[in-house]
Amino acid sequence: MTDTVRVRPLADGDWDAVVTLERDAYGGLGLSEGRAALQSRAAASPDTCFVVDVGARTAGYVLALPYPPHRYPDLTRTEEAGDAVPPGNLHLHDIVVAPGLRRRGLARHLLHHLTGTARARGDRRISLVAVGGTERFWSARGFVPEPGVVPVDAYGGGAVYMSRPVAAARPALDRPSPLPPAPTLREVS
């Protein structure tokens, strides 16, 4: 069975799934923020927050918002309304894929979509805080560690601030090419 994979803007009806995914991913690390904090981050930058659907199922999400370089959301507080930050650095706050759907390229798909969004916004860098031993995962995707930026008590032991440049768009070919078909995910029964 093949299910269509689709990245779309985060909608009001997605919050139960997002909160569950976030709690399951970060609760064991003591880093789960809860619905109000997550919603405040999405409200701060709704155009940079997405979900990925596999068929009719919400399979994951990404929350990203503009933040000055070397700064990051405080996990103990909600975002303040009206804290507009000009484009330049887009902070990838959360990216989560449902456990049963990991290792199928969905996180890469979300990151690719977010990178295109950052490029269109005029951002020059994407930053994140790697937690729970994910530094190697992010390094493989071009993120470079910047030690000493995140205090131990902010995001747990071993948390590392990382960033990478937003790659320039690929040059257009002389002739237009059709859009590729939507990616699909093959389910094993």
Contacts in CASP RR format, 6 or more apart in sequence:
PFRMAT RR
TARGET T0000
AUTHOR 0000-0000-0000
METHOD contacts of the structure
MODEL  1
MTDTVRVRPLADGDWDAVVTLERDAYGGLGLSEGRAALQSRAAASPDTCF
VVDVGARTAGYVLALPYPPHRYPDLTRTEEAGDAVPPGNLHLHDIVVAPG
LRRRGLARHLLHHLTGTARARGDRRISLVAVGGTERFWSARGFVPEPGVV
PVDAYGGGAVYMSRPVAAARPALDRPSPLPPAPTLREVS
1 186 0 8 1.000
1 187 0 8 1.000
1 189 0 8 1.000
2 184 0 8 1.000
2 185 0 8 1.000
2 186 0 8 1.000
2 187 0 8 1.000
3 54 0 8 1.000
3 55 0 8 1.000
3 57 0 8 1.000
3 184 0 8 1.000
3 185 0 8 1.000
3 187 0 8 1.000
4 53 0 8 1.000
4 54 0 8 1.000
4 55 0 8 1.000
4 182 0 8 1.000
4 184 0 8 1.000
4 185 0 8 1.000
5 52 0 8 1.000
5 53 0 8 1.000
5 54 0 8 1.000
5 55 0 8 1.000
5 59 0 8 1.000
5 106 0 8 1.000
5 109 0 8 1.000
5 182 0 8 1.000
5 183 0 8 1.000
5 184 0 8 1.000
5 185 0 8 1.000
6 52 0 8 1.000
6 53 0 8 1.000
6 55 0 8 1.000
6 182 0 8 1.000
7 50 0 8 1.000
7 51 0 8 1.000
7 52 0 8 1.000
7 53 0 8 1.000
7 109 0 8 1.000
7 110 0 8 1.000
7 113 0 8 1.000
8 50 0 8 1.000
8 51 0 8 1.000
8 53 0 8 1.000
9 46 0 8 1.000
9 47 0 8 1.000
9 49 0 8 1.000
9 50 0 8 1.000
9 51 0 8 1.000
10 18 0 8 1.000
10 42 0 8 1.000
10 46 0 8 1.000
10 49 0 8 1.000
10 50 0 8 1.000
10 51 0 8 1.000
10 61 0 8 1.000
10 63 0 8 1.000
11 51 0 8 1.000
14 51 0 8 1.000
14 58 0 8 1.000
14 61 0 8 1.000
15 35 0 8 1.000
15 38 0 8 1.000
15 39 0 8 1.000
17 51 0 8 1.000
17 58 0 8 1.000
17 60 0 8 1.000
17 61 0 8 1.000
18 38 0 8 1.000
18 51 0 8 1.000
18 58 0 8 1.000
18 60 0 8 1.000
18 61 0 8 1.000
19 34 0 8 1.000
19 35 0 8 1.000
19 38 0 8 1.000
21 58 0 8 1.000
21 60 0 8 1.000
21 61 0 8 1.000
21 96 0 8 1.000
21 97 0 8 1.000
21 98 0 8 1.000
22 32 0 8 1.000
22 33 0 8 1.000
22 34 0 8 1.000
22 38 0 8 1.000
22 61 0 8 1.000
22 94 0 8 1.000
22 96 0 8 1.000
23 32 0 8 1.000
23 34 0 8 1.000
24 99 0 8 1.000
25 94 0 8 1.000
25 96 0 8 1.000
26 32 0 8 1.000
26 33 0 8 1.000
26 131 0 8 1.000
29 131 0 8 1.000
29 132 0 8 1.000
29 156 0 8 1.000
30 156 0 8 1.000
31 75 0 8 1.000
31 131 0 8 1.000
31 155 0 8 1.000
31 156 0 8 1.000
33 75 0 8 1.000
36 78 0 8 1.000
37 75 0 8 1.000
37 77 0 8 1.000
37 78 0 8 1.000
37 79 0 8 1.000
38 63 0 8 1.000
38 94 0 8 1.000
40 78 0 8 1.000
40 79 0 8 1.000
41 49 0 8 1.000
41 63 0 8 1.000
41 65 0 8 1.000
41 73 0 8 1.000
41 78 0 8 1.000
41 79 0 8 1.000
41 93 0 8 1.000
41 94 0 8 1.000
42 49 0 8 1.000
42 63 0 8 1.000
43 79 0 8 1.000
43 81 0 8 1.000
44 65 0 8 1.000
44 79 0 8 1.000
44 81 0 8 1.000
44 82 0 8 1.000
44 83 0 8 1.000
45 64 0 8 1.000
45 65 0 8 1.000
45 66 0 8 1.000
47 117 0 8 1.000
47 121 0 8 1.000
48 64 0 8 1.000
48 65 0 8 1.000
48 66 0 8 1.000
48 90 0 8 1.000
48 114 0 8 1.000
48 117 0 8 1.000
48 118 0 8 1.000
48 121 0 8 1.000
49 61 0 8 1.000
49 62 0 8 1.000
49 63 0 8 1.000
49 64 0 8 1.000
49 65 0 8 1.000
50 61 0 8 1.000
50 62 0 8 1.000
50 110 0 8 1.000
50 113 0 8 1.000
50 114 0 8 1.000
51 58 0 8 1.000
51 59 0 8 1.000
51 60 0 8 1.000
51 61 0 8 1.000
52 58 0 8 1.000
52 59 0 8 1.000
52 60 0 8 1.000
52 61 0 8 1.000
52 62 0 8 1.000
52 97 0 8 1.000
52 106 0 8 1.000
52 109 0 8 1.000
52 110 0 8 1.000
53 59 0 8 1.000
54 101 0 8 1.000
54 106 0 8 1.000
54 185 0 8 1.000
57 98 0 8 1.000
59 97 0 8 1.000
59 98 0 8 1.000
59 101 0 8 1.000
59 106 0 8 1.000
60 96 0 8 1.000
60 97 0 8 1.000
60 98 0 8 1.000
60 101 0 8 1.000
60 106 0 8 1.000
60 110 0 8 1.000
61 94 0 8 1.000
61 95 0 8 1.000
61 96 0 8 1.000
61 110 0 8 1.000
62 92 0 8 1.000
62 94 0 8 1.000
62 95 0 8 1.000
62 96 0 8 1.000
62 110 0 8 1.000
62 111 0 8 1.000
62 113 0 8 1.000
62 114 0 8 1.000
63 92 0 8 1.000
63 93 0 8 1.000
63 94 0 8 1.000
63 95 0 8 1.000
64 90 0 8 1.000
64 91 0 8 1.000
64 92 0 8 1.000
64 93 0 8 1.000
64 114 0 8 1.000
64 117 0 8 1.000
64 118 0 8 1.000
64 126 0 8 1.000
65 73 0 8 1.000
65 79 0 8 1.000
65 85 0 8 1.000
65 90 0 8 1.000
65 91 0 8 1.000
65 93 0 8 1.000
66 84 0 8 1.000
66 85 0 8 1.000
66 86 0 8 1.000
66 87 0 8 1.000
66 88 0 8 1.000
66 89 0 8 1.000
66 90 0 8 1.000
66 91 0 8 1.000
66 123 0 8 1.000
67 73 0 8 1.000
67 85 0 8 1.000
67 89 0 8 1.000
67 90 0 8 1.000
67 91 0 8 1.000
67 127 0 8 1.000
68 85 0 8 1.000
68 89 0 8 1.000
69 89 0 8 1.000
69 125 0 8 1.000
69 127 0 8 1.000
69 163 0 8 1.000
70 127 0 8 1.000
70 146 0 8 1.000
70 149 0 8 1.000
70 161 0 8 1.000
71 91 0 8 1.000
72 91 0 8 1.000
72 93 0 8 1.000
72 127 0 8 1.000
72 129 0 8 1.000
72 149 0 8 1.000
72 150 0 8 1.000
72 154 0 8 1.000
72 155 0 8 1.000
72 161 0 8 1.000
73 79 0 8 1.000
73 91 0 8 1.000
73 93 0 8 1.000
74 154 0 8 1.000
75 154 0 8 1.000
75 155 0 8 1.000
87 121 0 8 1.000
87 122 0 8 1.000
87 123 0 8 1.000
88 121 0 8 1.000
88 122 0 8 1.000
88 123 0 8 1.000
88 124 0 8 1.000
88 125 0 8 1.000
89 123 0 8 1.000
89 124 0 8 1.000
89 125 0 8 1.000
89 126 0 8 1.000
89 127 0 8 1.000
89 163 0 8 1.000
90 114 0 8 1.000
90 117 0 8 1.000
90 118 0 8 1.000
90 121 0 8 1.000
90 123 0 8 1.000
90 125 0 8 1.000
90 126 0 8 1.000
90 127 0 8 1.000
90 166 0 8 1.000
91 126 0 8 1.000
91 127 0 8 1.000
91 128 0 8 1.000
92 111 0 8 1.000
92 114 0 8 1.000
92 126 0 8 1.000
92 127 0 8 1.000
92 128 0 8 1.000
93 128 0 8 1.000
95 107 0 8 1.000
95 110 0 8 1.000
95 111 0 8 1.000
95 114 0 8 1.000
97 106 0 8 1.000
97 107 0 8 1.000
97 110 0 8 1.000
101 185 0 8 1.000
104 185 0 8 1.000
106 185 0 8 1.000
108 141 0 8 1.000
109 183 0 8 1.000
111 141 0 8 1.000
114 126 0 8 1.000
115 126 0 8 1.000
115 166 0 8 1.000
115 167 0 8 1.000
116 166 0 8 1.000
118 126 0 8 1.000
118 166 0 8 1.000
119 166 0 8 1.000
119 167 0 8 1.000
119 168 0 8 1.000
119 169 0 8 1.000
122 166 0 8 1.000
123 166 0 8 1.000
124 165 0 8 1.000
124 166 0 8 1.000
125 163 0 8 1.000
125 164 0 8 1.000
125 165 0 8 1.000
125 166 0 8 1.000
126 143 0 8 1.000
126 163 0 8 1.000
126 164 0 8 1.000
126 166 0 8 1.000
127 161 0 8 1.000
127 162 0 8 1.000
127 163 0 8 1.000
128 138 0 8 1.000
128 143 0 8 1.000
128 161 0 8 1.000
128 162 0 8 1.000
128 163 0 8 1.000
129 150 0 8 1.000
129 154 0 8 1.000
129 155 0 8 1.000
129 159 0 8 1.000
129 160 0 8 1.000
129 161 0 8 1.000
129 162 0 8 1.000
130 137 0 8 1.000
130 138 0 8 1.000
130 143 0 8 1.000
130 145 0 8 1.000
130 159 0 8 1.000
130 160 0 8 1.000
130 161 0 8 1.000
130 162 0 8 1.000
131 155 0 8 1.000
131 156 0 8 1.000
131 158 0 8 1.000
131 159 0 8 1.000
132 156 0 8 1.000
132 158 0 8 1.000
132 159 0 8 1.000
133 158 0 8 1.000
135 145 0 8 1.000
135 158 0 8 1.000
135 160 0 8 1.000
135 162 0 8 1.000
138 162 0 8 1.000
139 145 0 8 1.000
139 162 0 8 1.000
141 164 0 8 1.000
142 164 0 8 1.000
143 162 0 8 1.000
143 163 0 8 1.000
143 164 0 8 1.000
144 162 0 8 1.000
144 163 0 8 1.000
144 164 0 8 1.000
145 160 0 8 1.000
145 161 0 8 1.000
145 162 0 8 1.000
146 160 0 8 1.000
146 161 0 8 1.000
146 162 0 8 1.000
146 163 0 8 1.000
147 160 0 8 1.000
147 161 0 8 1.000
148 161 0 8 1.000
149 161 0 8 1.000
150 159 0 8 1.000
150 160 0 8 1.000
150 161 0 8 1.000
152 158 0 8 1.000
152 159 0 8 1.000
END
